[in-house]
Amino acid sequence: MKRIGRLGLVISSAMLYLIPSSSPLAQDVLSKGAEQQMFNNACRTCHSIQKDDNRLGPNLHQIIERKAGSLPEYNYSAAMRNSDFIWDEAKLARFIANPDEVVPGNKMVPYGGLSSVEDRKKIVLFLRSMRSQ
């Protein structure tokens, strides 16, 4: 059995070299890794993408198309609870850039925002890719 396991590992490893790094499949894998890494670096300390796993901040499980401030098990600021919008990709990107501009009085202190458009895009793409999970 160990021999079959090792053989599978060798074959799997060899397959990685057969996919050119410029191929769409390779780029998709690299992109998803970069998107998740950006989420981990900028958001994961306070947020989870797992349903019902609230931390310092609310979980971001299926946040796109969810009403802002609507998770019943999280203690949102009054400002977020009383906000009247549905999260979409553009609103998320703006919030990640400057939370106080989108919802003054939110609880994202001391987070001051992420200035890089590219980094914000990676986070939003990662959250979008997690919608079905």
MODELLER restraints for C-alpha pairs under 7 A, 6 or more apart:
rsr = mdl.restraints
at = mdl.atoms
rsr.add(forms.Gaussian(group=physical.xy_distance, feature=features.Distance(at['CA:19:A'], at['CA:26:A']), mean=6.60, stdev=0.5))
rsr.add(forms.Gaussian(group=physical.xy_distance, feature=features.Distance(at['CA:20:A'], at['CA:26:A']), mean=6.90, stdev=0.5))
rsr.add(forms.Gaussian(group=physical.xy_distance, feature=features.Distance(at['CA:21:A'], at['CA:27:A']), mean=6.76, stdev=0.5))
rsr.add(forms.Gaussian(group=physical.xy_distance, feature=features.Distance(at['CA:32:A'], at['CA:126:A']), mean=6.97, stdev=0.5))
rsr.add(forms.Gaussian(group=physical.xy_distance, feature=features.Distance(at['CA:35:A'], at['CA:122:A']), mean=4.53, stdev=0.5))
rsr.add(forms.Gaussian(group=physical.xy_distance, feature=features.Distance(at['CA:35:A'], at['CA:123:A']), mean=5.74, stdev=0.5))
rsr.add(forms.Gaussian(group=physical.xy_distance, feature=features.Distance(at['CA:35:A'], at['CA:125:A']), mean=6.80, stdev=0.5))
rsr.add(forms.Gaussian(group=physical.xy_distance, feature=features.Distance(at['CA:35:A'], at['CA:126:A']), mean=5.29, stdev=0.5))
rsr.add(forms.Gaussian(group=physical.xy_distance, feature=features.Distance(at['CA:36:A'], at['CA:126:A']), mean=5.90, stdev=0.5))
rsr.add(forms.Gaussian(group=physical.xy_distance, feature=features.Distance(at['CA:38:A'], at['CA:119:A']), mean=6.61, stdev=0.5))
rsr.add(forms.Gaussian(group=physical.xy_distance, feature=features.Distance(at['CA:38:A'], at['CA:122:A']), mean=6.56, stdev=0.5))
rsr.add(forms.Gaussian(group=physical.xy_distance, feature=features.Distance(at['CA:38:A'], at['CA:123:A']), mean=6.12, stdev=0.5))
rsr.add(forms.Gaussian(group=physical.xy_distance, feature=features.Distance(at['CA:39:A'], at['CA:123:A']), mean=5.18, stdev=0.5))
rsr.add(forms.Gaussian(group=physical.xy_distance, feature=features.Distance(at['CA:46:A'], at['CA:55:A']), mean=5.66, stdev=0.5))
rsr.add(forms.Gaussian(group=physical.xy_distance, feature=features.Distance(at['CA:46:A'], at['CA:56:A']), mean=4.93, stdev=0.5))
rsr.add(forms.Gaussian(group=physical.xy_distance, feature=features.Distance(at['CA:46:A'], at['CA:57:A']), mean=5.11, stdev=0.5))
rsr.add(forms.Gaussian(group=physical.xy_distance, feature=features.Distance(at['CA:47:A'], at['CA:54:A']), mean=6.80, stdev=0.5))
rsr.add(forms.Gaussian(group=physical.xy_distance, feature=features.Distance(at['CA:47:A'], at['CA:55:A']), mean=5.88, stdev=0.5))
rsr.add(forms.Gaussian(group=physical.xy_distance, feature=features.Distance(at['CA:47:A'], at['CA:56:A']), mean=6.92, stdev=0.5))
rsr.add(forms.Gaussian(group=physical.xy_distance, feature=features.Distance(at['CA:47:A'], at['CA:57:A']), mean=5.26, stdev=0.5))
rsr.add(forms.Gaussian(group=physical.xy_distance, feature=features.Distance(at['CA:47:A'], at['CA:58:A']), mean=6.01, stdev=0.5))
rsr.add(forms.Gaussian(group=physical.xy_distance, feature=features.Distance(at['CA:47:A'], at['CA:59:A']), mean=5.34, stdev=0.5))
rsr.add(forms.Gaussian(group=physical.xy_distance, feature=features.Distance(at['CA:47:A'], at['CA:60:A']), mean=6.57, stdev=0.5))
rsr.add(forms.Gaussian(group=physical.xy_distance, feature=features.Distance(at['CA:48:A'], at['CA:54:A']), mean=6.67, stdev=0.5))
rsr.add(forms.Gaussian(group=physical.xy_distance, feature=features.Distance(at['CA:48:A'], at['CA:59:A']), mean=4.79, stdev=0.5))
rsr.add(forms.Gaussian(group=physical.xy_distance, feature=features.Distance(at['CA:48:A'], at['CA:60:A']), mean=5.99, stdev=0.5))
rsr.add(forms.Gaussian(group=physical.xy_distance, feature=features.Distance(at['CA:49:A'], at['CA:59:A']), mean=5.56, stdev=0.5))
rsr.add(forms.Gaussian(group=physical.xy_distance, feature=features.Distance(at['CA:49:A'], at['CA:60:A']), mean=4.81, stdev=0.5))
rsr.add(forms.Gaussian(group=physical.xy_distance, feature=features.Distance(at['CA:49:A'], at['CA:61:A']), mean=4.44, stdev=0.5))
rsr.add(forms.Gaussian(group=physical.xy_distance, feature=features.Distance(at['CA:50:A'], at['CA:59:A']), mean=6.43, stdev=0.5))
rsr.add(forms.Gaussian(group=physical.xy_distance, feature=features.Distance(at['CA:50:A'], at['CA:61:A']), mean=5.46, stdev=0.5))
rsr.add(forms.Gaussian(group=physical.xy_distance, feature=features.Distance(at['CA:51:A'], at['CA:59:A']), mean=6.47, stdev=0.5))
rsr.add(forms.Gaussian(group=physical.xy_distance, feature=features.Distance(at['CA:51:A'], at['CA:61:A']), mean=5.29, stdev=0.5))
rsr.add(forms.Gaussian(group=physical.xy_distance, feature=features.Distance(at['CA:52:A'], at['CA:59:A']), mean=6.63, stdev=0.5))
rsr.add(forms.Gaussian(group=physical.xy_distance, feature=features.Distance(at['CA:53:A'], at['CA:59:A']), mean=5.66, stdev=0.5))
rsr.add(forms.Gaussian(group=physical.xy_distance, feature=features.Distance(at['CA:54:A'], at['CA:74:A']), mean=6.83, stdev=0.5))
rsr.add(forms.Gaussian(group=physical.xy_distance, feature=features.Distance(at['CA:58:A'], at['CA:74:A']), mean=6.03, stdev=0.5))
rsr.add(forms.Gaussian(group=physical.xy_distance, feature=features.Distance(at['CA:62:A'], at['CA:130:A']), mean=6.80, stdev=0.5))
rsr.add(forms.Gaussian(group=physical.xy_distance, feature=features.Distance(at['CA:62:A'], at['CA:131:A']), mean=4.71, stdev=0.5))
rsr.add(forms.Gaussian(group=physical.xy_distance, feature=features.Distance(at['CA:63:A'], at['CA:87:A']), mean=6.53, stdev=0.5))
rsr.add(forms.Gaussian(group=physical.xy_distance, feature=features.Distance(at['CA:64:A'], at['CA:87:A']), mean=5.14, stdev=0.5))
rsr.add(forms.Gaussian(group=physical.xy_distance, feature=features.Distance(at['CA:64:A'], at['CA:88:A']), mean=5.17, stdev=0.5))
rsr.add(forms.Gaussian(group=physical.xy_distance, feature=features.Distance(at['CA:64:A'], at['CA:89:A']), mean=6.74, stdev=0.5))
rsr.add(forms.Gaussian(group=physical.xy_distance, feature=features.Distance(at['CA:64:A'], at['CA:128:A']), mean=6.77, stdev=0.5))
rsr.add(forms.Gaussian(group=physical.xy_distance, feature=features.Distance(at['CA:65:A'], at['CA:86:A']), mean=5.61, stdev=0.5))
rsr.add(forms.Gaussian(group=physical.xy_distance, feature=features.Distance(at['CA:65:A'], at['CA:87:A']), mean=5.21, stdev=0.5))
rsr.add(forms.Gaussian(group=physical.xy_distance, feature=features.Distance(at['CA:65:A'], at['CA:88:A']), mean=5.79, stdev=0.5))
rsr.add(forms.Gaussian(group=physical.xy_distance, feature=features.Distance(at['CA:66:A'], at['CA:86:A']), mean=5.42, stdev=0.5))
rsr.add(forms.Gaussian(group=physical.xy_distance, feature=features.Distance(at['CA:66:A'], at['CA:87:A']), mean=5.60, stdev=0.5))
rsr.add(forms.Gaussian(group=physical.xy_distance, feature=features.Distance(at['CA:67:A'], at['CA:85:A']), mean=5.92, stdev=0.5))
rsr.add(forms.Gaussian(group=physical.xy_distance, feature=features.Distance(at['CA:67:A'], at['CA:86:A']), mean=4.22, stdev=0.5))
rsr.add(forms.Gaussian(group=physical.xy_distance, feature=features.Distance(at['CA:67:A'], at['CA:87:A']), mean=6.15, stdev=0.5))
rsr.add(forms.Gaussian(group=physical.xy_distance, feature=features.Distance(at['CA:68:A'], at['CA:80:A']), mean=6.59, stdev=0.5))
rsr.add(forms.Gaussian(group=physical.xy_distance, feature=features.Distance(at['CA:68:A'], at['CA:83:A']), mean=6.55, stdev=0.5))
rsr.add(forms.Gaussian(group=physical.xy_distance, feature=features.Distance(at['CA:68:A'], at['CA:85:A']), mean=5.98, stdev=0.5))
rsr.add(forms.Gaussian(group=physical.xy_distance, feature=features.Distance(at['CA:68:A'], at['CA:86:A']), mean=5.71, stdev=0.5))
rsr.add(forms.Gaussian(group=physical.xy_distance, feature=features.Distance(at['CA:68:A'], at['CA:87:A']), mean=6.17, stdev=0.5))
rsr.add(forms.Gaussian(group=physical.xy_distance, feature=features.Distance(at['CA:69:A'], at['CA:76:A']), mean=6.14, stdev=0.5))
rsr.add(forms.Gaussian(group=physical.xy_distance, feature=features.Distance(at['CA:69:A'], at['CA:80:A']), mean=5.08, stdev=0.5))
rsr.add(forms.Gaussian(group=physical.xy_distance, feature=features.Distance(at['CA:69:A'], at['CA:81:A']), mean=4.41, stdev=0.5))
rsr.add(forms.Gaussian(group=physical.xy_distance, feature=features.Distance(at['CA:70:A'], at['CA:81:A']), mean=6.75, stdev=0.5))
rsr.add(forms.Gaussian(group=physical.xy_distance, feature=features.Distance(at['CA:77:A'], at['CA:106:A']), mean=5.66, stdev=0.5))
rsr.add(forms.Gaussian(group=physical.xy_distance, feature=features.Distance(at['CA:77:A'], at['CA:107:A']), mean=6.01, stdev=0.5))
rsr.add(forms.Gaussian(group=physical.xy_distance, feature=features.Distance(at['CA:79:A'], at['CA:103:A']), mean=6.59, stdev=0.5))
rsr.add(forms.Gaussian(group=physical.xy_distance, feature=features.Distance(at['CA:79:A'], at['CA:104:A']), mean=6.78, stdev=0.5))
rsr.add(forms.Gaussian(group=physical.xy_distance, feature=features.Distance(at['CA:79:A'], at['CA:105:A']), mean=5.49, stdev=0.5))
rsr.add(forms.Gaussian(group=physical.xy_distance, feature=features.Distance(at['CA:79:A'], at['CA:106:A']), mean=5.93, stdev=0.5))
rsr.add(forms.Gaussian(group=physical.xy_distance, feature=features.Distance(at['CA:80:A'], at['CA:103:A']), mean=6.47, stdev=0.5))
rsr.add(forms.Gaussian(group=physical.xy_distance, feature=features.Distance(at['CA:80:A'], at['CA:106:A']), mean=5.88, stdev=0.5))
rsr.add(forms.Gaussian(group=physical.xy_distance, feature=features.Distance(at['CA:89:A'], at['CA:124:A']), mean=6.27, stdev=0.5))
rsr.add(forms.Gaussian(group=physical.xy_distance, feature=features.Distance(at['CA:92:A'], at['CA:124:A']), mean=6.87, stdev=0.5))
rsr.add(forms.Gaussian(group=physical.xy_distance, feature=features.Distance(at['CA:93:A'], at['CA:120:A']), mean=5.80, stdev=0.5))
rsr.add(forms.Gaussian(group=physical.xy_distance, feature=features.Distance(at['CA:93:A'], at['CA:121:A']), mean=6.88, stdev=0.5))
rsr.add(forms.Gaussian(group=physical.xy_distance, feature=features.Distance(at['CA:93:A'], at['CA:124:A']), mean=6.58, stdev=0.5))
rsr.add(forms.Gaussian(group=physical.xy_distance, feature=features.Distance(at['CA:94:A'], at['CA:102:A']), mean=6.93, stdev=0.5))
rsr.add(forms.Gaussian(group=physical.xy_distance, feature=features.Distance(at['CA:95:A'], at['CA:102:A']), mean=5.67, stdev=0.5))
rsr.add(forms.Gaussian(group=physical.xy_distance, feature=features.Distance(at['CA:96:A'], at['CA:113:A']), mean=5.49, stdev=0.5))
rsr.add(forms.Gaussian(group=physical.xy_distance, feature=features.Distance(at['CA:96:A'], at['CA:114:A']), mean=5.94, stdev=0.5))
rsr.add(forms.Gaussian(group=physical.xy_distance, feature=features.Distance(at['CA:96:A'], at['CA:120:A']), mean=6.58, stdev=0.5))
rsr.add(forms.Gaussian(group=physical.xy_distance, feature=features.Distance(at['CA:97:A'], at['CA:113:A']), mean=4.48, stdev=0.5))
rsr.add(forms.Gaussian(group=physical.xy_distance, feature=features.Distance(at['CA:97:A'], at['CA:114:A']), mean=4.69, stdev=0.5))
rsr.add(forms.Gaussian(group=physical.xy_distance, feature=features.Distance(at['CA:97:A'], at['CA:115:A']), mean=5.72, stdev=0.5))
rsr.add(forms.Gaussian(group=physical.xy_distance, feature=features.Distance(at['CA:98:A'], at['CA:112:A']), mean=6.50, stdev=0.5))
rsr.add(forms.Gaussian(group=physical.xy_distance, feature=features.Distance(at['CA:98:A'], at['CA:113:A']), mean=4.69, stdev=0.5))
rsr.add(forms.Gaussian(group=physical.xy_distance, feature=features.Distance(at['CA:99:A'], at['CA:108:A']), mean=6.99, stdev=0.5))
rsr.add(forms.Gaussian(group=physical.xy_distance, feature=features.Distance(at['CA:99:A'], at['CA:113:A']), mean=6.52, stdev=0.5))
rsr.add(forms.Gaussian(group=physical.xy_distance, feature=features.Distance(at['CA:100:A'], at['CA:106:A']), mean=6.68, stdev=0.5))
rsr.add(forms.Gaussian(group=physical.xy_distance, feature=features.Distance(at['CA:114:A'], at['CA:120:A']), mean=6.78, stdev=0.5))
